[in-house]
Amino acid sequence: MARRSVLLLVAVIIALAGTALIVVYVQGIDQRAQEGQEMVEVLVASATIESGEDVTDASEAGKFETREVRRADFVDGALTTTQGIQDSVALGTIFPGEQILAAKFGSQSDSESLVIPDDKLAVSVELSDPERVAGFVNPGSDVAIFMSSDPVLFLPDGTQKTLPPYTRLLLPKVQVIGVGTTSVSATTITTEAGAEVTESVPRTILTVAVNQKDAEKLIYASRNSDVSFALLNKNTKITDQPGVSADQLMPELLRPGQ
């Protein structure tokens, strides 16, 4: 009888311990689910702040405002007030909705010079708005660079071989160190009906810091293909893959009878 009571007591203890572990586990899941959901205040640009624009002038023009964002969306180093940068100027264009970072402000002399990391080269490419993530790429941004090409091989016998168009990763991570002013160029396109239409395309020169090998890749790609920037965050994972070609996206075109 005593033995049976002991076994029953042990069973009750095990059951209570199991229940406690389940409660702790569920609480842990709930806590992990709520991480990063807390709302915090951050200073953002409510209007475009031009490169070289004084913080005081921008503030008087109502170009700063405080917003609440999820902690997970809070950018490291973002400010909550202009205190500490009130005597500075923007080192590059800051776009509406962008969180305000002290690193993007400095003296007037800083805004007129380009800071290049000691072991890197500065290379510039001209991109349209879609190719530079609709203007969200700014000095200090990390980007991956992709290239899209319609490659033609020149064979030793003097003939040419056209390969399927493709897009692939060119450089997995480079830092943008400068953004030039945006200009508008006129481009003429032909519609399906055969009519020629002139479009105004805004283009901006972006400067990145790269080593010599990557500089060679980027210069070649920008002259012989279309280059696109993809904005990275601290959790973005980029892997070098073969890329995507036209025959992979549209395999039905290779089927007999198509």
URLINFEN-V74330 format. One record per helix or strand of 3 or more residues. SS is the DSSP state (~ for helix, > for strand). FROM is the first residue (numbers start at 1). TO is the last residue. If there is no record, write none. Layout:
ss->[SS | SS]
from->[FROM | FROM]
to->[TO | TO]
This chain:
ss->[~ | > | ~ | > | ~ | ~ | ~ | > | ~ | > | > | > | > | > | ~ | > | ~ | ~]
from->[2 | 39 | 55 | 64 | 71 | 102 | 108 | 121 | 130 | 142 | 152 | 160 | 166 | 196 | 212 | 226 | 246 | 251]
to->[34 | 45 | 60 | 70 | 73 | 104 | 111 | 128 | 135 | 149 | 154 | 162 | 190 | 210 | 224 | 231 | 249 | 254]
